Amino acid sequence: MISGLVATLNTDVELAQSALQAIGLHPALESGPQKGCRLPLVLETRTPAESHDLTNWLGELLGVEHVDVVYVDLGDDSGSFEKLVSHLNK
């Protein structure tokens, strides 16, 4: 399952950096280029429940103000992941 998310980071630089570090260490997440306080993310999980739990985890991270879910692909097509990552890096 592939999800496209946009995390809105706190304007406090230290809090935002803390969140970025935690996000960068998570194996199910890949980030695109940050624009201001907004960080596009690709989340790859096996189940909708896992996706839900990780999205909630993101929203609870110190330094993350809000998480928008902007795309969900319930299929098992790994090509979707590369396509979404490519789009985020444009």
PyRosetta script that sets phi, psi and omega in degrees:
from pyrosetta import init, pose_from_sequence

init()
pose = pose_from_sequence("MISGLVATLNTDVELAQSALQAIGLHPALESGPQKGCRLPLVLETRTPAESHDLTNWLGELLGVEHVDVVYVDLGDDSGSFEKLVSHLNK")
pose.set_psi(1, 132.5)
pose.set_omega(1, -178.8)
pose.set_phi(2, -116.8)
pose.set_psi(2, 133.1)
pose.set_omega(2, 175.7)
pose.set_phi(3, -128.4)
pose.set_psi(3, 139.9)
pose.set_omega(3, 171.8)
pose.set_phi(4, -102.1)
pose.set_psi(4, 125.7)
pose.set_omega(4, -177.2)
pose.set_phi(5, -125.6)
pose.set_psi(5, 156.5)
pose.set_omega(5, 170.1)
pose.set_phi(6, -129.1)
pose.set_psi(6, 116.6)
pose.set_omega(6, 178.0)
pose.set_phi(7, -94.1)
pose.set_psi(7, 132.0)
pose.set_omega(7, 172.7)
pose.set_phi(8, -96.7)
pose.set_psi(8, 118.3)
pose.set_omega(8, -176.5)
pose.set_phi(9, -89.0)
pose.set_psi(9, 155.5)
pose.set_omega(9, 176.3)
pose.set_phi(10, -64.0)
pose.set_psi(10, 149.1)
pose.set_omega(10, 178.4)
pose.set_phi(11, -74.9)
pose.set_psi(11, -15.1)
pose.set_omega(11, 174.8)
pose.set_phi(12, -73.2)
pose.set_psi(12, 118.4)
pose.set_omega(12, -173.6)
pose.set_phi(13, -59.5)
pose.set_psi(13, -41.7)
pose.set_omega(13, -178.9)
pose.set_phi(14, -65.3)
pose.set_psi(14, -42.2)
pose.set_omega(14, 178.1)
pose.set_phi(15, -65.0)
pose.set_psi(15, -43.4)
pose.set_omega(15, 179.3)
pose.set_phi(16, -62.5)
pose.set_psi(16, -42.0)
pose.set_omega(16, 179.1)
pose.set_phi(17, -63.1)
pose.set_psi(17, -38.6)
pose.set_omega(17, 177.6)
pose.set_phi(18, -61.3)
pose.set_psi(18, -44.3)
pose.set_omega(18, 178.5)
pose.set_phi(19, -64.8)
pose.set_psi(19, -43.5)
pose.set_omega(19, 179.6)
pose.set_phi(20, -60.4)
pose.set_psi(20, -38.4)
pose.set_omega(20, 179.1)
pose.set_phi(21, -64.9)
pose.set_psi(21, -46.4)
pose.set_omega(21, 179.7)
pose.set_phi(22, -63.0)
pose.set_psi(22, -42.4)
pose.set_omega(22, 179.3)
pose.set_phi(23, -63.3)
pose.set_psi(23, -43.1)
pose.set_omega(23, -179.2)
pose.set_phi(24, -63.6)
pose.set_psi(24, -25.4)
pose.set_omega(24, -179.5)
pose.set_phi(25, -86.8)
pose.set_psi(25, -11.5)
pose.set_omega(25, -176.1)
pose.set_phi(26, -83.6)
pose.set_psi(26, 123.2)
pose.set_omega(26, -175.3)
pose.set_phi(27, -68.0)
pose.set_psi(27, -19.2)
pose.set_omega(27, -178.0)
pose.set_phi(28, -88.9)
pose.set_psi(28, -3.6)
pose.set_omega(28, -175.7)
pose.set_phi(29, -115.4)
pose.set_psi(29, 141.4)
pose.set_omega(29, 170.9)
pose.set_phi(30, -132.9)
pose.set_psi(30, 132.8)
pose.set_omega(30, -176.7)
pose.set_phi(31, -103.4)
pose.set_psi(31, 150.9)
pose.set_omega(31, 172.5)
pose.set_phi(32, -96.6)
pose.set_psi(32, -171.9)
pose.set_omega(32, -179.0)
pose.set_phi(33, -70.1)
pose.set_psi(33, 131.1)
pose.set_omega(33, 179.3)
pose.set_phi(34, -72.9)
pose.set_psi(34, 137.3)
pose.set_omega(34, 176.3)
pose.set_phi(35, -126.2)
pose.set_psi(35, 104.9)
pose.set_omega(35, -175.8)
pose.set_phi(36, 64.5)
pose.set_psi(36, -126.4)
pose.set_omega(36, -179.8)
pose.set_phi(37, -92.1)
pose.set_psi(37, 2.7)
pose.set_omega(37, -175.1)
pose.set_phi(38, -104.7)
pose.set_psi(38, 133.0)
pose.set_omega(38, -177.8)
pose.set_phi(39, -125.8)
pose.set_psi(39, 112.3)
pose.set_omega(39, 176.3)
pose.set_phi(40, -75.8)
pose.set_psi(40, 141.2)
pose.set_omega(40, -177.5)
pose.set_phi(41, -135.8)
pose.set_psi(41, 148.5)
pose.set_omega(41, 169.4)
pose.set_phi(42, -113.3)
pose.set_psi(42, 129.3)
pose.set_omega(42, 179.7)
pose.set_phi(43, -115.9)
pose.set_psi(43, 123.1)
pose.set_omega(43, 178.6)
pose.set_phi(44, -115.6)
pose.set_psi(44, 118.8)
pose.set_omega(44, -178.9)
pose.set_phi(45, -133.6)
pose.set_psi(45, 169.0)
pose.set_omega(45, 178.9)
pose.set_phi(46, -88.6)
pose.set_psi(46, -29.6)
pose.set_omega(46, -174.6)
pose.set_phi(47, -135.1)
pose.set_psi(47, 157.2)
pose.set_omega(47, 174.1)
pose.set_phi(48, -59.6)
pose.set_psi(48, -35.9)
pose.set_omega(48, 179.6)
pose.set_phi(49, -64.0)
pose.set_psi(49, -42.2)
pose.set_omega(49, 178.0)
pose.set_phi(50, -64.3)
pose.set_psi(50, -40.9)
pose.set_omega(50, 177.7)
pose.set_phi(51, -61.7)
pose.set_psi(51, -44.8)
pose.set_omega(51, 178.8)
pose.set_phi(52, -60.5)
pose.set_psi(52, -46.8)
pose.set_omega(52, -179.2)
pose.set_phi(53, -62.6)
pose.set_psi(53, -42.9)
pose.set_omega(53, -179.4)
pose.set_phi(54, -70.8)
pose.set_psi(54, -34.3)
pose.set_omega(54, 175.5)
pose.set_phi(55, -65.1)
pose.set_psi(55, -41.3)
pose.set_omega(55, 175.9)
pose.set_phi(56, -63.8)
pose.set_psi(56, -41.2)
pose.set_omega(56, 177.7)
pose.set_phi(57, -57.9)
pose.set_psi(57, -44.3)
pose.set_omega(57, 178.2)
pose.set_phi(58, -58.7)
pose.set_psi(58, -46.4)
pose.set_omega(58, -178.5)
pose.set_phi(59, -64.4)
pose.set_psi(59, -23.1)
pose.set_omega(59, -179.6)
pose.set_phi(60, -93.3)
pose.set_psi(60, -7.1)
pose.set_omega(60, 179.7)
pose.set_phi(61, -63.9)
pose.set_psi(61, 135.5)
pose.set_omega(61, 173.3)
pose.set_phi(62, -63.5)
pose.set_psi(62, 125.0)
pose.set_omega(62, -177.6)
pose.set_phi(63, 105.8)
pose.set_psi(63, -11.0)
pose.set_omega(63, 175.0)
pose.set_phi(64, -107.3)
pose.set_psi(64, 122.4)
pose.set_omega(64, -178.8)
pose.set_phi(65, -87.9)
pose.set_psi(65, -34.0)
pose.set_omega(65, -175.2)
pose.set_phi(66, -162.2)
pose.set_psi(66, 151.5)
pose.set_omega(66, 175.1)
pose.set_phi(67, -128.0)
pose.set_psi(67, 123.5)
pose.set_omega(67, 174.7)
pose.set_phi(68, -101.5)
pose.set_psi(68, 133.4)
pose.set_omega(68, 172.6)
pose.set_phi(69, -93.7)
pose.set_psi(69, 116.6)
pose.set_omega(69, -174.6)
pose.set_phi(70, -111.3)
pose.set_psi(70, -10.1)
pose.set_omega(70, -177.9)
pose.set_phi(71, -159.5)
pose.set_psi(71, 137.9)
pose.set_omega(71, 174.4)
pose.set_phi(72, -140.5)
pose.set_psi(72, 130.4)
pose.set_omega(72, 174.4)
pose.set_phi(73, -123.3)
pose.set_psi(73, 111.3)
pose.set_omega(73, -177.3)
pose.set_phi(74, -80.0)
pose.set_psi(74, -8.5)
pose.set_omega(74, -178.7)
pose.set_phi(75, -71.6)
pose.set_psi(75, 174.3)
pose.set_omega(75, -179.4)
pose.set_phi(76, -110.5)
pose.set_psi(76, 35.4)
pose.set_omega(76, -177.6)
pose.set_phi(77, -93.1)
pose.set_psi(77, 104.0)
pose.set_omega(77, -177.9)
pose.set_phi(78, -63.7)
pose.set_psi(78, -19.6)
pose.set_omega(78, 176.2)
pose.set_phi(79, -63.7)
pose.set_psi(79, -27.0)
pose.set_omega(79, 177.8)
pose.set_phi(80, -62.5)
pose.set_psi(80, -36.4)
pose.set_omega(80, -179.1)
pose.set_phi(81, -62.3)
pose.set_psi(81, -50.6)
pose.set_omega(81, -179.3)
pose.set_phi(82, -63.1)
pose.set_psi(82, -39.0)
pose.set_omega(82, 179.6)
pose.set_phi(83, -63.0)
pose.set_psi(83, -44.6)
pose.set_omega(83, -179.4)
pose.set_phi(84, -68.7)
pose.set_psi(84, -41.9)
pose.set_omega(84, 177.9)
pose.set_phi(85, -61.5)
pose.set_psi(85, -43.3)
pose.set_omega(85, 179.0)
pose.set_phi(86, -60.2)
pose.set_psi(86, -42.1)
pose.set_omega(86, 179.0)
pose.set_phi(87, -64.6)
pose.set_psi(87, -40.2)
pose.set_omega(87, -179.4)
pose.set_phi(88, -66.1)
pose.set_psi(88, -30.4)
pose.set_omega(88, -176.3)
pose.set_phi(89, -86.5)
pose.set_psi(89, 3.0)
pose.set_omega(89, 178.2)
pose.set_phi(90, -76.3)
pose.dump_pdb("model.pdb")
